Amino acid sequence: MLGKRKVLCIIPARGDSKNIINKNIKIFMGKPLFEWSVLAAMNSKYIDKILVSSNMEVIKDRIEEIKSELSHCDSEKLEYLQRPDELCGDLSSTEEALIHAVQYGEEELMKAIQYAKDFSGLTPEYIVTLQPTSPIRTDNIVDKALEQIYKEEADSLLSVSKHSPFFFSRKIPNDRETFERGRWKVESTFNYDAKRPMRQQIKNKEWLYHDDGNIYITRREILISPDEKYRLGEKCRLGGYISLFVTDKFQSMQLDDNDDWLLMENVCKLKGGPL
């Protein structure tokens, strides 16, 4: 509980990933990858309930093993949530899994949080999303992020990594008017003066922040509100006043392919582990 507000954590861990086969159950630093997110949530002093949303029996079985190793009080915090196969495809969004977890089988969003009421006696105010692909959560950053959204009275929060503004984009139009001198005209747009400034000259407002996928926190109303003006888009976990929680380079690393896996395991060995 954060203040008087209940906190629900959802860990989306579907099967059938493509870039890294069955990545959520692949062993990372001695444990199945998804388990590092479970441990990060269990270590939080604010999270009241943890739901691991998945369609994998092996994850369900491992959750039961973990529960058997915990005290009764801690065991009650953790539960496996069977996710429907239609919400586990390559094009299924994390938001769909979140809404399913929050509504726990109810068909109408405004009846959504019955299960949450059952476990806590109160409706959860904050919904924390911990994606298994960002297992590095050192320095108690889950609780620090919760403290930040509470202190700022924000509606949603995402973890970000800080970058200099030295970016540019390239666009190749597909209309015939841009075909010149035997080739397509390529448009390049710089995010900064082509005469690159020194990093020391960058003003604070010019820094860019990248969504690193480590932590998301959403007030329940943002996720399930019928009024989309509060969200960035339909079924979006971000909306209202959005707080940015800055992580370091180590914490912002994500597992998207096998090269990331090798790199992150080696970094974790040097740093002493993901947590």
C-alpha angles and dihedrals in degrees: 000000000000108000100316093328123108119228125212120192121203122193111194108208111160124169132236098060114172112204092049110023111238089345095170091065098034112115112259117179092342099313137076106272096244091055093070089063090049090052092048090053093045089053091057117104091204105047112098101183136017123203119188104204111205147132095217121107091203090060091047090052092047091051089055090050091051091049091052090056094052132080115264092257094051092041090059090059095061128068140161116234118201109227118207115249091239088066094050103067127116090260096046112116128227088236091062089054091048094050091047090051093047094047092039097205100329113132098214119064094217089059088048108116102053092117092050089053090051095056099041109020085234136070113258111248097195129043114199119200118202112183115207091223089073102054097157109096106149127161093039091282096163092064092040090055091049091049090051096052090046094048093046092043087227125168096222140002137200132187115243140182120226120238137177115251094248096125134121134179134215125213127189109197118214098215121106095236092073095055104109134167093356096308142073116270109245117211116209121192121194121209089206141029108294086233093077114227124220115266089242088062095057112112118224094248091055097063117107125224122212122208099239098186096232104115134009124179122188133181108236093241092058093055100044104023114127088216106085094192087087093057133064088234145338112315092359125159092211126071147112112036105357120206122206117219109197117217128190124250092265095052094044095061115117134198106233102139142005093273089058089051094055092044095049095046091053092046091049091052090055094044097045101253143314096287 
